[in-house]
Amino acid sequence: MEYDLLLKHITQHIQLTQEETAYFTALLTYKKVKRKQFLLQEGDVNRYACFVTDGCLRSYSIDKNGFEHVLQFAPPGWWIGDMKSFIAQEPATLYIDAIDDSTVLLLLKSDLDKLYQQIPQFEHFFRVLAEKSLATYQHRLLNNLSLSARERYENFCQLYPSLIQCLPQKQIAAYIGVTPEFLSKMLSQTPPKK
């Protein structure tokens, strides 16, 4: 199984012994997720922390009119989940599915709690992730409130440079909060800044 990407990600913040690494990786579950397959659906409980090793996942909600609102894309090296559901172990409000055939590593919530007890450094690691995530979401919320669609698109290009050419415009539009038709028209009028 492929742990290299996740271990590289972790060692940017904490150092583990061989025994700690073995204990941690023994807690992980490897899963293949087919394109369009759900990892989580609204109403389910998010029982796993999910790290993407290959492919791409997305988290989104569907409003009462049936419109999708993409919260996050998760290419390789990213974590994804419904955090409120995961922390409180309550029904999810988000959907998570695979945009491409993907592979993920899953860590059960109860195993994460054990990990905190056995290897306290992981509390530091996941606190750093939570802080970065909160800062990113605050920044995105402010951008959605104050920036034009063009500026939101340019921010998307900076955040997800590897995805800009491979995602359908419909997905990008759902992320930046415009219709696919509006995005298409906007992109045909003026090229984005580089």
N, C-alpha and C positions, 0 to 999 in steps of 0.2 A: 504494500500500500504506500501511497505517496504522502509522506509527512513533511518533506523538505521545505515546501513553500510556507507551511504553517510554522514550522520550527524556526525558519529564517525570520519570519514576522515576529515571533515571540522574542527571539534573542536580540532584537533591536531595543528591547525594553528591560528584559531580565535574563540572567544566566542560570542555566539548569545543569545539574550533574547528570551523568549517564543514567543513574538510578531514577532521578526525578523525571527525566525524559521518557524512560521506559514506563514509569507509572502513568504519566500523562497520556502517552500514545495508546496505552492499553484501555483507556477510558473512551477513546474515540471510535465512532462507527463510520465506516466508509459507505457512501451511497451514491449510486448513479441516478440522475434525474433526467428523464427524457424531455425533449423540447415540448413545451406547453403542459408538462406535468406539474401538478401542484405539490409543493412541499408543505404548504399551510393554506388553509382556507378560513375565511371569516367564520367565527363561531367555534373553531377548533382551539385547543389550548396549545400554545407554543412551548413544547417541552424540551427543545434543543437549542443550544447556541450553534449556529451554522457558519462554517468557514468554506468559501468557494475555492476549490483547487483547479478547476477547469470549467470552461463555458461561461455562462452569465445567467444570473437570476435577477428578478426584480420584485420589489414589494409595492403594493398599490391598494387603493380602496376603490370602490365603485359607489358613486352617489345615487340618489333616488331616481335620477333621470337615466341611469345606465352608463354614465361617463366614467372612464377610468382616470384616476389621478395617481401617477407614479410618484412614489416617495423616494425610492432608491433603486439604482442598478448596482449589482454586485458582480464585477468581473473577478478573475482569479486574484487572490490575495485580500479579498474583502470579506467582512462579516455581514450577515443579514439576518433580520428577525423582526418580530413584533415584540418590542421590548416590554411594553406594559403587560402583555399576555405572559411573556417569559418570566418576568420578575414576580408578578402577582399570581401566576398560574391560573389565570382567568381566560374566558373566551377571547379570541383574537378579533381585532377589527380590520386586519389587513389580510390580503392574499399574497402568497409568495409562490411564484412559478418560474420555470426555466424558459429563458428566451432561446437558448441553444441546448443541445445535449450537454449535460454538465456533470461534474463530480463534486461532491461536498464531503466535509468531515463534520460529524455531528457530535456534540457533547451534551449529554443529558443534564438537565438542571440539577438533579440530585447528585450526580457525579461532580458537577462544578462545585457544589457546596462542599463535598468531601475534599475536592482538590484544594479549596481554600484552607481547609484544616491541615491537610497533609503537606502542602507546599505553599506557605503564606505569601510567597512572592507573586503568586497568581492573582492575589487580591490587588496588588500594585498594578500588574499588567492590565487587568480588566478595568480598574479605575481609570487608568490612562486612556484606554479605549472609550470608556463612557464619557470622559471629559472632552475628548476630541470630537466624539459624535454629537454631544450637546452643542459645542461651539459651531460645528458644521451646520446643524439644523437651525440654530439661531441666525446664522449668517444667511442661510437659504431663505428663511422666513422674511428677514428684512429685505433681501433682494426681491422676493416675490411681491412685497408691498411697495417697493420704491423704484424698481428698475423697469425699463421697457422690455418688451418681448425680445427684441434684438439683443439687448444686454444680457438677458437671462439665457438666451441661446449661446452667446459667447462664453458665459460662465460655464454652461454645460460642456462646451468644447474643451475648456481648460480642465474641468474636473474629470471628464471621461474621454481623453483624447483617443484611446484605443477603441472606443465604441462608436465614435461619430460616423464612421464610414460603414459600419456593419449593422447598425440598428435601423429599423424602419422609421420613417419620419413620424408615423403615428405614435410610436413609443416616445420619441423625443418631444413631440408636441404635448403628450400627456404629462411629461416631466416638467416642462416649462410653463404649462398652464394655458395653452392655446389650442385651437382646433388644428387638425392636420392641414386643412385647406388654408388657414391663415399662415401657418408655418411655410407651406409650399410657396404661397404668394410672396411672403416676406423674403425668402431665400432667393427667389427669382428676380426680385427688384434690386437688391444690393448684396454683393458678396460679403461674408463675415470678415472681421478684422483678423489678421494673423499675428 
